[in-house]
Amino acid sequence: MSDSIDRHEEWLQLTGLSRGVVDPAFLQRISEGQEQRIGFMAYTWSSGGDVRVVVPWTIIASPADAQRVAALFDNAPRVERDSYGSYRPLSVEQLTRGMTDIAEAVTTALRLSLAAPFPTRRSVINLLSDGVSNNGPDPRVARDQAIRLGVTINGIVFGGRRDLPDYFRRNIIGGPGAFLMEVSEPDDLPRALEKKFWQDIIAALPAPAAG
């Protein structure tokens, strides 16, 4: 959530996440799993350490759990943008907040994942972005660290940058079952996020035996 995300896109992201966690197909996949539950958390990120936890670590095992998480997305504080734009000079700190540091996003997600209060056989980081990394260290270093620890990084990209999908494939996603989703129009985000969540579950399923 930086200055590259306008208010409408911010609303679409949070609405999509809210709809995604209550999607019947997603909840059905959870109920069919070996544990019949997942650990879930969500945060927004920009650069310069601007990380805000929207959904603290919790368990989704029922529609009631999902509705509780959806309410957290629906009521999440929006980004304060009064200091952005051309009405007043931006400070160095404000300019930094407007940058996109994907390495920081991956490192933060990995730290939060490793601190999860639930044991798990599979851990997935989902990154949602409309831009490439233009601040901070090389995101491939953070990605490779996550892969070494057995964590999968998936992505969903949206917006007008035609180079973004290839950039994410080369530099961001990785690990067992990793995949990327592309959304050409921001208004398609809610439905894409619904599909994204249950595809995460599908990707974790073992391949059927041959024969």
C-alpha positions in Angstrom: 0.0 0.0 0.0 2.1 2.9 -1.3 1.4 5.9 -3.4 1.3 3.7 -6.5 -2.0 2.2 -5.2 -4.9 4.7 -5.5 -7.9 4.6 -3.2 -10.0 2.6 -5.6 -7.3 0.0 -6.1 -6.8 -0.1 -2.3 -10.6 -0.7 -1.9 -10.5 -3.4 -4.6 -7.6 -5.2 -2.9 -9.2 -5.3 0.5 -12.6 -6.2 -1.0 -11.0 -9.0 -3.0 -9.3 -10.4 0.1 -12.5 -10.2 2.1 -14.4 -12.0 -0.6 -11.6 -14.5 -1.1 -11.6 -15.9 2.4 -15.3 -16.6 2.4 -15.4 -18.0 -1.1 -17.2 -21.4 -0.9 -14.7 -23.1 -3.1 -11.8 -22.0 -0.9 -13.6 -23.2 2.3 -14.5 -26.5 0.6 -10.8 -27.1 -0.2 -9.9 -26.4 3.4 -12.5 -28.9 4.7 -11.1 -31.5 2.3 -7.6 -31.1 3.5 -5.8 -33.4 6.0 -5.9 -30.9 8.8 -9.3 -29.3 7.7 -7.9 -25.8 8.7 -5.3 -23.3 7.7 -3.3 -20.7 9.5 -3.8 -17.3 8.0 -2.4 -13.7 8.4 -2.3 -10.6 6.2 -0.4 -7.4 6.1 0.1 -4.3 3.9 3.5 -3.1 3.0 5.3 -0.2 1.3 8.9 0.6 1.9 11.0 2.0 4.7 9.5 -0.5 7.2 5.9 0.6 6.6 4.3 -2.7 7.5 0.8 -2.9 9.0 -0.7 -6.2 10.1 -4.4 -6.3 9.0 -5.2 -9.9 10.1 -3.0 -11.3 12.9 -2.3 -15.0 12.8 -5.5 -16.9 13.1 -7.1 -20.2 12.1 -9.7 -20.6 9.3 -11.6 -23.8 9.8 -15.2 -22.8 9.3 -17.4 -20.2 7.6 -17.6 -18.3 10.9 -13.8 -18.1 11.1 -13.8 -16.8 7.5 -16.5 -14.2 8.2 -14.4 -12.9 11.1 -11.3 -12.5 8.9 -13.4 -10.9 6.2 -14.6 -8.3 8.7 -11.0 -7.4 9.5 -10.4 -6.7 5.8 -13.6 -4.7 5.5 -12.8 -2.5 8.5 -9.0 -2.2 7.9 -7.7 1.4 8.2 -7.1 3.0 4.8 -3.7 4.5 3.9 -3.4 8.2 4.8 -2.7 10.0 1.6 -3.1 13.6 2.7 0.7 14.1 2.5 1.0 12.6 -1.0 0.7 14.6 -4.3 1.7 18.0 -5.4 0.0 20.2 -2.8 3.1 20.3 -0.6 6.8 19.2 -1.0 7.3 15.6 0.0 9.9 14.8 2.7 12.5 12.2 2.2 10.5 9.9 4.5 7.3 10.4 2.4 9.2 9.8 -0.8 10.6 6.5 0.6 7.1 5.4 1.6 6.0 5.8 -1.9 8.6 3.4 -3.2 8.2 -0.4 -3.7 10.6 -2.6 -1.8 9.7 -6.2 -2.6 12.7 -7.6 -0.9 11.4 -6.1 2.3 8.0 -7.5 1.6 9.4 -11.0 1.2 11.7 -10.7 4.2 8.8 -9.5 6.4 6.5 -12.2 5.2 9.2 -14.8 5.9 9.7 -13.5 9.4 6.0 -13.5 10.1 5.7 -17.0 8.6 8.5 -18.4 10.7 6.9 -16.8 13.8 3.5 -18.4 13.2 2.1 -20.0 16.3 0.9 -23.1 14.4 3.1 -26.0 13.2 2.7 -26.7 9.5 3.9 -28.9 6.7 3.6 -26.2 4.1 4.0 -22.4 4.2 2.9 -20.0 1.5 3.6 -16.3 1.0 1.2 -14.5 -1.4 2.4 -11.2 -2.8 0.0 -8.8 -4.4 1.6 -5.9 -6.3 1.2 -3.5 -9.2 4.9 -2.7 -9.6 8.5 -3.9 -9.7 10.9 -3.5 -6.9 12.5 0.0 -7.1 13.9 0.4 -3.7 16.0 -1.7 -1.3 18.1 -4.9 -2.0 17.7 -7.4 -4.8 14.4 -9.4 -4.1 16.0 -12.5 -5.5 18.1 -12.8 -2.4 15.0 -12.8 -0.2 13.2 -15.2 -2.5 16.1 -17.7 -2.5 16.2 -17.6 1.3 12.5 -18.4 1.5 12.9 -21.3 -0.9 15.8 -22.7 1.1 13.6 -22.7 4.2 10.9 -24.6 2.2 8.5 -21.6 1.8 6.6 -21.1 -1.4 6.1 -17.6 -2.8 3.1 -17.0 -5.1 2.2 -13.8 -6.8 -0.7 -11.9 -8.2 0.1 -8.8 -10.4 -2.2 -6.1 -11.7 -2.0 -2.8 -13.4 -0.7 -1.5 -16.6 3.0 -2.6 -16.5 3.4 -5.2 -19.3 6.8 -6.3 -18.0 5.4 -7.1 -14.5 4.4 -10.7 -15.0 7.8 -11.7 -16.4 9.6 -9.7 -13.7 7.7 -11.6 -11.0 8.4 -15.0 -12.7 12.1 -14.2 -12.9 12.7 -12.5 -9.5 9.9 -13.1 -7.0 7.9 -16.4 -7.2 9.4 -19.7 -6.3 9.3 -22.9 -4.3 7.1 -26.0 -4.5 3.9 -25.5 -6.4 4.6 -21.7 -7.0 2.4 -19.9 -9.5 1.6 -16.4 -10.7 -1.8 -14.9 -11.5 -2.2 -11.9 -13.8 -5.0 -9.4 -13.6 -5.3 -6.9 -16.5 -7.9 -4.7 -15.0 -7.9 -3.7 -11.3 -11.7 -4.2 -11.2 -11.1 -7.9 -11.8 -9.1 -8.2 -8.5 -11.9 -9.3 -6.2 -12.8 -12.4 -8.4 -9.1 -13.1 -9.0 -8.4 -13.2 -5.3 -11.3 -15.5 -4.7 -9.7 -17.9 -7.2 -6.2 -17.3 -5.9 -7.0 -18.6 -2.4 -8.4 -21.9 -3.5 -5.7 -22.4 -6.1 -3.2 -22.1 -3.2 -4.9 -25.1 -1.6 -5.0 -27.0 -4.9 -1.3 -26.5 -5.5 -0.6 -28.2 -2.1 -2.4 -31.4 -3.1 -0.2 -34.3 -4.1 -0.3 -35.3 -7.8 -2.5 -38.4 -8.4 -0.7 -41.7 -8.8 0.0 -42.8 -12.4 -2.1 -45.7 -13.8 
